[in-house]
Structure formats: structure tokens, C-alpha cells
Amino acid sequence: MTLTEEDVFDLSAAKMREHGMTDMAIAQFKRLYEVWRNEEASSWIRENEVEPLTSVPSFHDVYETINHEKAIDAFAKTAFLKLNGGLGTSMGLDCAKSLLPVRRHKARQMRFIDIIIGQVLTARTRLGVELPLTLMNSFRTSKDTMKVLRSNKKFHQDGIPMEIVQHQEPKISAETGLPVSFPSNPDLEWCPPGHGDLFSTIWESGLLDSLEARGFKYLFISNSDNLGARPSRTLAQHFENTGAPFMIEVARRTPADRKGGHIVRDKATGRLMLREMSQVHPDDRDDAQNIDKHPYFNTNSIWVRIDALKAKLAAYDGVLPLPVIRNRKTVDPTDPSSEPVIQLETAMGAAVSLFDGATCVCVDRMRFLPVKTTDDLFIMRSDRFHLTDQYEMEDGNYIFPDVHLDARYYKNIHDFDVRFPYGVPSLAAAKSVEIDGDWTFGRDVMLFSDARLKDQGEPSYVPNGEYVGPQGVEPDDWV
């Protein structure tokens, strides 16, 4: 008997029900599945169908035009939501990435979550606003993160939930379309549906109703691994002034950002669109990566009017018709020989295309400090940054050295920490850093210019107080 597409999907739906998943989670996954099966062309956003976004107001322009005293009123109507579903598996973590130590502050080890709480408490205290914080956790990050939140004696919140939990979905066999089976580790049979899942999770949780009942009008949403995405009364007032239903914080692309998602305008509708590189047709790749033609990338920080989002979700029964991203992976991401699977995802910023009058604001790099790899963490933990008493990650110019650490020895956080037992070296004078091979660092090591260490073919050591530059460890026999 040949299974129809409906029969094949029903096996996924049954698996989801067995695991206690809601009708909303299943309805959302069904839409992703049907698009994947039937609309191959929808995976592309073609260059000839869009026009570049070229003129976006900058944070500096906005700052000069608003009344900063009045801005507190707009800020008082703003709630804060952090996407906190990531486990940090790319760094070998088995807990929420937000529980990873970033740096010390007054001798205390500060994790992402501690800094986020500090930013919220600072804003509450200095500006006298309620500023509720909600985390969107995943089934893997909820328990550990909420334990931290509840144990913080200074953080209290009534009436607004401190967490909503995003959905999960089955990984799909790339060959058969059936839910994949992996008996040796059944947890790996599941994945999150991307951060676009935020919207149906919000809808199902009733969060918007809770916020509206307490007088909130705006929701600011950002990633928990982006410590630059702090609450901002300037942007809250600007967002209110625009009257827009939806606003994305964008930043100017550099060569390092050429492969990231960028904002374009749909020629057919005139609306803004987020185009991820996975949605770029191979023939359009050169245009899409041209940072002069498409100068703005998506920081994944968005501002949304609560009433507009509520109306849009109601119109679609909680499942927004976002473009479907097809991620091709193996069921065990650490084993390339395991079964090929498809993970179906959506992107939060893609919702911009559903709103007439949506807008963007161009922010500085100080509002975009993501930590995706240990290369990023290396910079965050260095002397390039200072964590202020207001929990701001502060740097002189936010133009950072290019860092490439040998993935064999530094990709995994435990390996990384072992090789920097006294903390990472000084980066204040470094233009770029490239470490090949297995190097462990002593105290007070200084990297400068284009710092290079070559693979010695065996474990190697940079002694205390040494300088590392283009020639490697500099000789101390000065001429």
C-alpha cells in the first residue's frame, strides 16, 4: 500500500501527540511540512523580485530628534522578551547558552542571564518603569534558566509570565519524509522550529493578553546571546513616533556579514522582507552578498505593537504564513554519517513582510554583540570589553579583530577554557588573531597587530607575559 502525503504527515502528528504536544504545535508543523513538500519555488526570494533597502534612519539621527524625558513614557509601555531556546551545542554545551560565563564584574562571574537581569533591573531602578522580562525557553533550556531567575533575590515579577516555552517538532527523514527514528538517543529525533515559532508560542501562551491588561503597548524582542540588545528608551520613543506596527533593528553589513540575512523590499507588495542566505538562489548569490548593493543586515532585534501583532495572529489562527527555511542536517549533528534529515524552520524577522508600514532603524555595533562561537566569546572575555555598573558591554569603537581559533582545540568550550587557564590574552593592540594548533596560554599574554601562532605538531605553550605578533611569539632579544 502506498502512503499518501497526508498519511506520511499523520505519522509525525501522531508522534507529536504521543509526546504531549498541543494542537497549535501540530498545526504549525503541518503548515511547514506542506510548504516543504509542495512549494519548492517558495524557498527562493529571487533578486529580480526585490529591490535593495538603501535609506534607513540611524540611531544617531533618531537620538537627536526625540524628547528624552518624554521617552520614558513610551519605555514604560514596553515589555522585554528574550529568545533563550539555544543550548550552545556548537560550543559543546549541554545547557542553555545563556548560562555560559561571559566575564567577571567586581570579582563575580557573570553569565549572559546575569547580565540580562542586570540590564533589566538597572532600567527599572533608574527610570522607574515596570519593564517585565519574559524568556522564550525551549524544552531543553527551561529548567536550568528558570532556576537562575527564581533564585535572584532582586528580580521579582507579578502578573506577567517570566517564561513561555517554544514548541518542538520531529526531524524529518530527507529520503522518506517520515519522522526520523534514532533509538540510541531519542532526544535527537526532535528540533525547535526556528525562532519564527515565537509568534505561535506567544499566541498560545496568552502573553499578549496579560501585557495588554496591564497597559503595555510595545514588545521588544531579541536574542539572549546578544548582550548589545539592551532595553532602550530612545528606540521605544522612536518606535512610538513612527506609528509602525513592526520595526527591525538593522546594522550596516561588513565583509564578515555578507552571508547573513539582509532586508530587501518586495517589488510586488512594496513591503519589507527578510532574505536569509538559505533563500538566495545560487544564480543570485553574488548580488545577495554584495554589501554595497544590499547594505543592511538583520540583527534579529525587533519591536512590535502588541495590538497589531494580536490582530495579525488572530487573522491566521496563531500560525503566521512565514517563509519556510529547509535546513539539511544529519540526525546526529556530530556524526556526518548518520541519517540525513530536514529541519523545517521559520525566522522571526520574516514576519516583517506581513505588516504594511513596517520599518527599520540602523543601529551601531554596540547593539549587536552576538556570541555564536568560541571565536566570539574570545573577544567578549578579552580586555576589549568593560562591563559597566549598568551592565553594558562597553568598548571603544566596536570594530573587533578578526579571530580564527583552531576548531580542533578551541571549538568546544571545555577545551577552550583549559587552554586559557588565566583568562584570554590582551586584544587591545590586535588587528587579527589566527591560532593554529594546540596552544595553551600563560598569564598576561599580549596579542598585537596580525597575531599568528603556527601549528607545532604537538601541544605548545605561550609563557607568562609574552607578546604574540605576526612572527608568533616575539623574541625578547631587542636590537
N, C-alpha and C positions, 0 to 999 in steps of 0.2 A: 504494500500500500504506500503510495506516495503522499508525503505530508505537504499540505498547503502552507503558504507563508503564515496564515493565521494559526494553524496547528503548531508550527515551529515557535511562534511568539508565545503561544499559550503555555508552552513548557517553561519559558522564562517567567511568565506571570505566576504560574503555579509555584515555582521556586521562590519567588519574592513573597508570595503569601505564606508559604511554609516558614519563612524567616520573619514573619510578623510585620511585613511592610504594608503600608497603607494604600488605599485605592488611588490617592494622589500620586504616590511614588510610582505606582504601576502605570497610571495614565500618562505621566510624563515620559517614562521609559518607552511606552508604546509609541508615542509620537517620534522619539528619537529613532527607534527601530524602523518605523515605517519610512521615514525620510531616508535613512541609510539604505534600505532595500530598494526603494523606488525612485529616488531623485538624485542620481549620481551627479547630474549637472549642477544641482544646488550646492555642491561642495565648493564650487568656484565663484569668486567675485572677480569678474574679468576687468582688465584695465580699461577697455573701451566703454565700459558701462558706468564708470565712476569719473569724478573729477577731483583733483587734489584739493586738500584744505590748505589754504595759503595765508589767511589772515585771522589770527586768534588774539584776543586781548591778553596781555601779560599780567601776571600777579602785580608787578610794579605799577603798571598803569592803573589797575584796579585800586591798589593801595592809596594812590594819590587822590582818588575821586570819592572815597566813601567817608562818612562821618563815623569815626571810630568809637565815639561814645554811644551813638545810636546802634552801632553794630552789635552791641551786647544784647539788644532786644531780639535781633534775628538769631543770634547764637543761643539765646535762652529757649528758642523754639526748635533747636536742633538736637537730634539723638545720634549716637555714635555706634556703628556696627562694624565689628572686625571679623574678617574671614579667617577662621582658625582651624580649618579641617586638615591641614597638611601635617604629615608625620615626619617630614625631613628624611625620607628614605634615600634621597640622592646623596645624603651625607652619612648614611649608615645609622641613622637614628631610629629607635623603635618607640619613640614617644612624640608628643606634639612638638613641632619645631619651635613653638613659642616658649618651650621650657628650656631651650638651649641658652647657656650663659653667653652674654654679649660682651660685657666688660664690667669692671668694678666701679663703684661710686662710693666714695668715702669708706673704702675698705670692704664694702658689701658687694657680693657677687650679684649682678643684675641680669636677669633673663629678659627676653622680649616681653613676656607678660608683665614682669615687674615694671618695666619702662612704660608700657601702655597704661597700666594702672596709675603710675606716677603722673603721666600726662593728663589723664582724666581728673585726678584729684587736684592737680595744680590749677586746671581750668575752673573746676568747681569752686575752689577756695578763692582764687584771685578775682574771678568775675562774678561770683555769687550766682552761678547757674546750676541747674539740676544735672544736665548732661548725663543721661543714662547710657550705660555701656552694655551692649549685647554682643556676645560672641556667637558666630555660627560655627559650631564644632561639628566634627564627624563622629561616627560611632567609635573611631579609634582614639580621638583626642578628648572626648567629653570628660571622662572620669578624672584624669590627671589634672586637666586645666581647671576644672571647677573646684577641685580640692585646693588649688592655689588661691583662687578668687575668694573662696569662702573663709580661708584661713587668714586673709589680710585684715587686720583689725581696723584699719582706717577706711576700708571700702565697704560701703553699705548702699543698698538699693531696694526700694519698695515699689511695688506696683508695675514695674517693667521687668520682664524676664531677663536674667543675666545670660541665658543661652537659648539658642534654638539649634536643633540637630539636623544636619543635612541628610538627604536621602542617600541610599546606596543602590547599586544596580549590578546585575550579573555581567561579567565579561563574556563576550560572545566569540565562539569559535569562528575564525576568519573563513574556514572552509565550509562549514555547515550552517552557520547562523544560529546554532543551538547554544544554550548556556554551557559554558565550559565546565569540565569536571577536573578537579585536581586533588585527589584524595589525600596526598601526602601533606598538604597544607590547605584545607578548605577555605581559610581566610582569603587566600589569593584568588579565589573564584569571584571576588567582589571588588568593585571600584566605585569611587564617587562619580557623579555625572558632571563634573566640572563646576566652576563657581557660578555658572548661569542657573544652577539648581537653587541658588539663593532665593529666587523670586517665588517658586512654588513652596519652598520651605517657610518663607515669611508668611505667605498666604495661609498655609495650613496651620501655622502656629498661632494666628490671631494677633501677632505683634503689632500690626498697623492699627488695629482697633484699640489696643492698650495705649499706644502712643497718642492717637487722636483724642482719646478720652481724657488724657492729661494735658492736652493743649499743644502737643508737638506738631510742627508742620513740615519739618525737613529731616531727612535721614542722610548722614554722611557715612559712606561705606568704603573700607579699604582693607588691604591685606595685613595680617598680623606680623609678617616678616618685613614690612616696610615701615621702619620707625620714623621716617620723614613725614608720613601721612598723619600729622597731628591735628587735633581739633583746631579750627581757625575761625575767629570771629570775622576777619576780613573777608574770607571766602563765603561765609554764611551770609553776610550782608550783600555781597556781590550777587550771590545766587538769588536772594530775595529781590534785589533790584532788577535782575534780568526778567523776572516773571516766568522763566523757563521751567518746564516740568522735570528736566533731566540735564545734568551738567557733568562732563568728564574733565578731570584734570589731565592735561597732556603736557609733554615736555618736548623740547627740540631734540631731534634724532642726531646722534653722532655715528661715526662708522661702526662703533660697537653695538648700536641699536638697530642696525639695518635689517636684522632678521626678526624684529619684534612686531607685534600687532600695531597697526597705524590707522589713523582716522581719515576717511575719504567721504565724499558726498555722492550719493546715488543720483545719477543723471535723470532717471525716470521719475523719482519722487521728490528730489530736492532735499531729502533727509540725510543726516549724517549716518555713517556706517563704520563699524569696526571691522577691519580686514586683518585676520591673522594670517601668518605665512602659510599655514596649512590650507588656506582658502585661495592661495595665489596659484593660478595655472602656471605650469612650467614655462610657457611662452611669455608670461608676464613678469617673470622673476626679476629681470634686470630693472624694469620700471619700478616694481614694488620696493626694491632695495636701494633705489636712488633717493638719497636723503635730501637732495636739493629739490627734487620733484615732489616728494611726499615728506614734508619736514617735521611732522608731529607724530609722536608715538603715544600709545595709551598707557598711563601709569597704573591703571586699574583702581583708581580712586574716583568714586562718583558721588554726586549729590542728587537727591531725588525728592520731589514734592510728595509727601505721603498721600495726599488726596488723589493726585494724578496716578501714582502707582497703584493705589487701591482700585481706582476705576478701570485701569488697564487690565489688572489681574481679574477683576470681576467679569470683564468682557470676554476673557479667554478661559474662564473656569479655573484660574490658577496656573495654567500651563501656557506660558508665553511662546509664540512661534519663533524661537531663536534659531539662527543657522546652526546646523549640526556639524560638529568637528569630529572627524573619524581619526582616532589615534590607533595606529598599528603598533602592537607590542607583543611580547610573549607573556604567557600566563604567569610565569615567574620572571619578573623583570631582571633578576640577577643571573638568569640562565637562558642564554640566547638559543639553546637547543630545545627549550620547552615549547609547548604548542603555541602557534601564532594566534593572537586574539585581536578583536576590535573592541576598543573602549569608546563609547559614544558620549560626547560631552557638548556642553554649550558654554559660552563666555558671558560673564555678567555685563560687560560693556556693550555687547551686541544689542542689548535692549534699547540703545540709543536710537536705532532705526525705527522703533515703534512709536516714537513721540514726535509730533510736529513741534517745531520751535525749540528742540533740544540744542544745547550749545556746548562750547568748550572754553576752558581757561588755561593759558600756558603758565605752568609753574616752574620754579627753579629746581635744580637737582637737590636742593636741601629738603624738598618734599618727596623725593624719590630715592630711597636708600634701601633697595631690596637686598635680601640675603638668600640667594638661591643655591650657592655652592660654598665650599670652604675657601675658595679664592676671595669671595665677597666678605666672608667672615674675617679673613686675614686683615683686610683693610679696616673693618669695623673695630677690631680689637687693637688696632695699632695706635700710635701717637698722632695719627692724622685727626683723630676724633677726641672731643672732650664731651662728657655727659654732664650737662649743667644741672643746677638745682631744680630747674623747671623740667627736667627730663628731656631736654632737646639734645639730639646728636649734632654737635657743632663742629664745623670745620672752616678753614679759611676761605676756600673757594669752591669746594665740592667737585673739583676736577681731579680724579684719582688716577694713580699709576695703573697701568695695565699689569695685571698679576696672573701668572700661569704657574701653578704648582703641580708637580708630577703626580698625576692621578693615582699612580700605583702606591704612593706613600702618604698622600695628604687628602685624598677624596673623602675617606672615612673619618668622621670626627674623632674617633678614639685614636686612630693613627696620627691624626693632625695634632691632637693635644700632647701625645707622647713626644713628638718632635719639637715642640715649643714649651718645654717644662717651665720656663721662666717668663712666659708670655711671648708674643710675636715681636720681631725686631722693629727698630725705628724705621718708619717710612717717610719721615718728614722731608728728606732730600732725594727720594727715589722718583724717577720718571717712569720706570717699568721694572718688573721683577720676573725673572724666569728661573725656577729651581728644577733642575733635572736630577734624578737620583735620590738616594736615601740620606738626607742631611738632617742632623739634629743640631739645635742652636743653643748656645750658652746664653749667659746674661748680657744685657746691654749691647747687643749686636746692632750695627747701623748699616742700613742699605742706602746706597746713593746712586744717582744717575741711572743708567740701564744696568741694574744689578743682575749678575748671572752666576749661577753655580752649575757646573757640569757634572754629569754622572761619573762617579769614580769607579763604578763597578762593584762597590762594597759600601757598607754603612760608613758615613763620614760625619765629621763634627766641625762646627764653626765655634772656635773658642770665645770665651767671655771678652766683650769689649772690642771685637774685631770690626773692621769696615769691609763691606762687600760691594763691589762695583762691577764695571764691565769686564775686568780681568779675573773676577772671582774674589776670593779672599785676598785683600790687598797686602803686599809685602810691607813689613814695618821698617825696612831699611831705606829711609828717605834720603834722596840725593840732595 
